[in-house]
């Protein structure tokens, strides 16, 4: 259909003014024409600078805000471990299958779990401070586990975590190991227990929960594994552990390496008694508490592997379900550096 232009005219201060009205043209695309390429580039630079400035202002205010940095988020395990630079497919944080205490895993498969306790009491801290003892961390033992590619579960006391914080983080980042709760100050929970100082009833929950918080700060996980110092406990103690969402892990094979300088005796204690599903307990404090554990360990690993045993973590031995880690924003940012 042909569109007709309309026109009209009138006089304005002695001048003839003619107005022509044309039908609107259909515009499919609007394009702003810059007077020159230089003007176009200048506009693009200014717009980019504006948005970068706005984003930087938001980022600085947000990422320096403690409330934001300590906010916890759930990450899929695959994302979390890719940020760590480790592939931890076998690292499991678990939900207990049943209440009570665990002495061993299933007897149907040739799998065993090596476990090592890292004790730390107030007196041990004093020994470190005074120089009486050089270290309560047996690095040689961990080196052997790494060199032989042997998995283990490490039960850490809270005071040990506080004193060896960087070591605890290093152990957590290693896919061979899982960390677990061994109370805060390694006290006795009931009766006479290897000379350990007996903890007051009201302090027991503190012993459990403080180390839980320390473990979560190190690992990002809500820990589910607990071990009583010396393996000493009462029925109410066991109920307390269950109420905190943990499962008590005992053992059915003891290396008896505490203050034992007989390497072959430690090896025999483990190798002669290990069976399918065994949970083996030794220690990782080193000299003087466990002077030859790291010497016995290679012989134990070799002997059990020759008998066809596979070393797994406690979580894997008990086939407990994994959960996604909880990570603070500032911890996540540190992984991205």
C-alpha positions in Angstrom: 0.0 0.0 0.0 1.5 3.4 -1.1 1.9 5.8 1.8 1.1 9.5 0.9 2.9 12.3 2.4 0.9 15.1 3.9 1.9 18.8 3.9 0.7 22.1 5.2 2.1 25.6 5.3 1.7 28.8 7.4 3.3 32.2 7.8 5.7 32.8 10.7 7.0 36.4 11.2 6.5 37.0 7.5 8.2 33.7 6.5 6.4 30.9 4.8 6.9 27.6 6.7 5.9 24.4 5.1 5.5 21.2 7.2 5.7 17.8 5.4 4.5 14.8 7.3 5.8 11.4 6.0 4.7 8.0 7.3 7.2 6.4 9.7 9.7 4.0 8.3 10.1 0.5 9.8 13.4 0.2 11.6 14.7 -3.3 12.1 18.0 -2.5 13.8 19.1 0.6 15.6 22.7 1.5 15.1 24.5 4.4 16.8 26.9 5.9 14.4 30.0 7.3 16.1 31.5 10.3 14.4 34.9 8.5 14.1 36.6 5.2 15.1 38.5 7.1 17.7 35.3 8.3 19.4 34.0 4.7 19.3 37.1 3.3 21.0 37.0 6.1 23.6 33.4 5.3 24.5 34.2 1.6 24.8 37.2 2.3 27.1 35.1 4.6 29.3 32.3 2.1 29.6 34.7 -0.7 30.5 36.5 1.4 33.1 33.2 2.3 34.7 32.1 -1.3 35.1 35.5 -2.4 36.3 35.5 0.3 38.9 32.1 -0.7 40.2 33.0 -4.3 40.4 36.3 -3.6 42.2 34.5 -1.4 44.7 32.1 -4.3 45.4 34.9 -6.9 45.6 37.0 -4.9 48.0 34.1 -4.2 50.3 32.8 -7.8 50.2 36.1 -9.7 50.3 37.4 -7.8 53.3 34.2 -8.3 55.3 34.8 -10.9 58.0 31.1 -11.9 58.0 31.4 -12.8 54.3 34.8 -14.5 54.5 33.7 -16.8 57.3 30.4 -17.8 55.7 30.3 -21.5 55.1 29.3 -23.1 51.8 28.9 -26.7 50.6 31.1 -27.8 47.8 30.9 -31.0 45.8 33.9 -33.2 46.7 35.1 -33.2 43.1 35.3 -29.4 43.1 36.8 -29.2 46.6 39.6 -31.7 45.8 40.3 -30.1 42.4 41.0 -26.9 44.2 43.3 -28.7 46.6 45.1 -30.1 43.6 44.5 -33.6 44.9 42.3 -36.4 43.6 40.8 -37.8 46.9 38.3 -40.2 45.5 38.9 -42.5 48.5 38.8 -39.8 51.1 35.5 -40.3 52.9 33.9 -38.4 55.7 31.3 -40.6 57.1 27.9 -41.3 58.7 28.0 -44.1 61.2 26.1 -47.2 60.2 25.1 -48.0 63.7 25.4 -46.6 67.3 28.0 -48.1 69.6 31.7 -48.7 69.4 33.6 -50.4 66.5 36.4 -52.9 67.1 36.9 -54.1 63.5 35.4 -54.1 60.1 33.8 -56.9 58.0 35.7 -60.2 58.2 34.8 -61.0 54.6 37.5 -59.1 52.7 41.3 -59.0 53.1 41.4 -55.3 54.2 42.9 -53.8 57.3 43.0 -50.2 58.6 46.2 -48.8 60.1 45.4 -46.1 62.6 47.9 -43.8 64.5 47.1 -41.7 67.5 48.7 -38.3 68.0 48.5 -37.7 71.7 49.1 -34.3 73.4 48.6 -33.5 77.1 49.4 -30.4 79.0 52.5 -32.0 80.4 53.7 -33.0 76.9 53.3 -29.3 75.9 55.4 -28.3 78.8 58.1 -30.8 77.8 58.1 -29.2 74.3 58.3 -25.7 75.7 61.2 -26.6 78.0 63.1 -28.4 75.3 63.0 -31.7 77.3 61.4 -33.3 74.2 62.3 -32.0 70.7 59.1 -33.1 68.9 55.9 -35.1 69.4 55.5 -35.6 65.6 57.1 -38.7 64.0 57.7 -37.3 60.5 59.6 -40.5 59.5 56.5 -42.5 60.1 54.5 -40.3 57.8 57.3 -40.4 55.2 57.2 -44.2 55.2 53.4 -44.2 54.7 53.9 -41.9 51.7 56.8 -43.9 50.2 54.9 -47.1 50.4 51.6 -45.5 49.3 49.9 -46.8 52.4 46.6 -45.4 53.6 46.0 -44.6 57.3 43.6 -42.9 59.7 45.2 -40.4 62.0 43.4 -39.7 65.4 44.6 -36.3 66.4 44.2 -34.6 69.8 43.2 -31.0 69.8 46.3 -29.7 71.5 48.4 -31.6 69.0 46.4 -29.9 66.1 47.0 -26.5 67.8 50.8 -27.1 68.2 51.2 -28.6 64.7 48.6 -26.7 62.7 50.6 -26.6 59.5 51.3 -30.3 59.7 47.6 -31.1 60.3 46.7 -29.2 57.2 49.4 -30.9 55.2 48.2 -34.3 56.4 44.6 -33.4 55.5 45.7 -32.5 51.9 47.3 -35.9 51.5 44.8 -38.3 49.8 46.3 -41.3 51.7 45.1 -40.0 55.1 41.9 -39.2 56.9 41.9 -37.2 60.2 39.8 -38.0 63.2 39.1 -36.9 66.8 41.2 -38.0 69.8 39.9 -35.5 72.4 41.4 -32.2 73.1 43.9 -32.8 76.0 44.1 -36.6 75.9 42.7 -37.3 79.4 41.4 -40.6 80.9 37.6 -40.9 80.6 37.1 -43.6 83.3 39.0 -45.5 86.0 42.7 -46.0 85.9 43.8 -45.6 82.3 47.6 -45.8 81.6 48.3 -43.0 84.1 46.2 -40.5 82.2 44.7 -37.6 84.3 41.0 -38.3 84.8 38.7 -35.7 83.2 35.8 -34.2 85.1 32.3 -35.3 83.9 31.3 -31.8 82.8 34.5 -31.4 80.8 34.0 -34.5 78.7 31.8 -32.8 76.1 34.3 -30.0 75.9 37.0 -32.5 75.1 35.0 -33.8 72.2 33.5 -30.6 70.8 36.7 -28.4 70.9 38.6 -30.9 68.8 35.6 -31.2 66.4 35.9 -27.5 65.8 39.6 -27.6 65.3 39.2 -30.5 62.8 36.5 -28.6 60.9 38.8 -25.6 60.7 41.5 -27.7 59.2 39.5 -30.0 56.9 36.2 -28.3 56.2 34.4 -31.5 57.2 32.2 -32.4 60.1 34.3 -35.2 61.6 32.5 -38.5 62.4 35.3 -40.7 63.8 36.4 -40.6 67.5 38.7 -42.6 69.7 38.9 -42.6 73.5 42.4 -42.0 74.9 43.8 -45.3 76.0 40.6 -47.0 74.8 39.1 -46.4 78.2 35.4 -45.5 78.4 32.1 -46.2 80.2 28.6 -46.7 78.8 27.6 -43.0 79.5 30.8 -41.9 77.7 29.8 -43.9 74.7 26.4 -42.3 74.7 28.0 -38.9 74.8 30.1 -39.7 71.7 27.0 -40.8 69.9 25.1 -37.6 70.9 27.9 -35.5 69.3 27.3 -37.3 66.0 30.5 -39.4 66.1 31.2 -43.1 66.2 33.7 -44.5 68.6 36.5 -46.5 66.9 38.4 -49.0 69.0 40.7 -51.7 67.6 41.2 -55.5 67.6 45.0 -55.4 67.0 47.4 -53.3 69.2 51.0 -52.7 68.2 51.8 -51.9 71.9 54.4 -49.5 70.7 54.1 -47.1 73.6 57.5 -46.8 75.4 58.5 -50.1 73.6 62.0 -50.2 72.1 61.7 -53.8 70.8 61.0 -53.4 67.1 60.4 -57.1 66.5 57.9 -57.3 69.3 55.8 -54.5 67.8 56.0 -56.2 64.4 54.9 -59.5 65.9 52.0 -57.9 67.8 50.6 -56.6 64.6 51.4 -59.2 62.0 50.6 -62.3 64.1 47.2 -60.9 65.1 45.9 -59.1 62.0 43.0 -60.7 60.2 40.3 -59.6 57.7 38.8 -56.3 58.8 41.3 -55.6 61.5 41.7 -52.1 62.9 45.3 -51.7 64.0 46.3 -49.1 66.6 49.8 -47.5 66.9 51.1 -44.0 67.6 52.7 -41.2 65.7 54.4 -39.2 68.5 57.9 -40.6 68.0 60.7 -40.6 70.6 60.5 -40.9 73.6 56.9 -42.1 73.7 57.1 -44.4 70.8 60.8 -44.7 70.0 60.8 -47.4 67.3 57.4 -47.4 65.7 58.7 -45.9 62.5 61.3 -48.7 62.4 58.6 -51.4 62.8 56.2 -49.9 60.3 58.0 -50.9 57.0 58.2 -54.5 58.2 54.5 -54.5 59.2 53.5 -53.1 55.8 55.6 -55.5 53.8 54.5 -58.6 55.8 50.8 -57.8 55.6 50.9 -57.1 51.9 52.7 -60.3 51.3 49.8 -62.0 53.0 47.4 -60.3 50.6 46.1 -57.5 52.8 45.0 -54.2 51.4 45.4 -51.1 53.5 42.4 -48.8 53.7 41.1 -46.0 55.9 38.6 -46.7 58.7 35.9 -45.0 56.7 36.5 -47.3 53.7 36.8 -50.3 55.9 33.4 -49.7 57.4 31.9 -48.6 54.0 30.5 -45.4 55.5 28.8 -42.8 53.3 30.6 -39.7 52.2 29.3 -36.2 52.6 30.3 -32.9 50.9 32.8 -30.7 52.6 31.8 -27.4 54.1 34.3 -24.7 53.2 34.6 -21.1 54.4 34.9 -18.4 51.7 38.4 -17.3 52.8 39.6 -21.0 52.8 38.2 -21.3 49.2 40.0 -18.1 48.1 43.3 -19.4 49.6 43.0 -22.5 47.4 42.6 -20.3 44.3 45.8 -18.4 45.0 
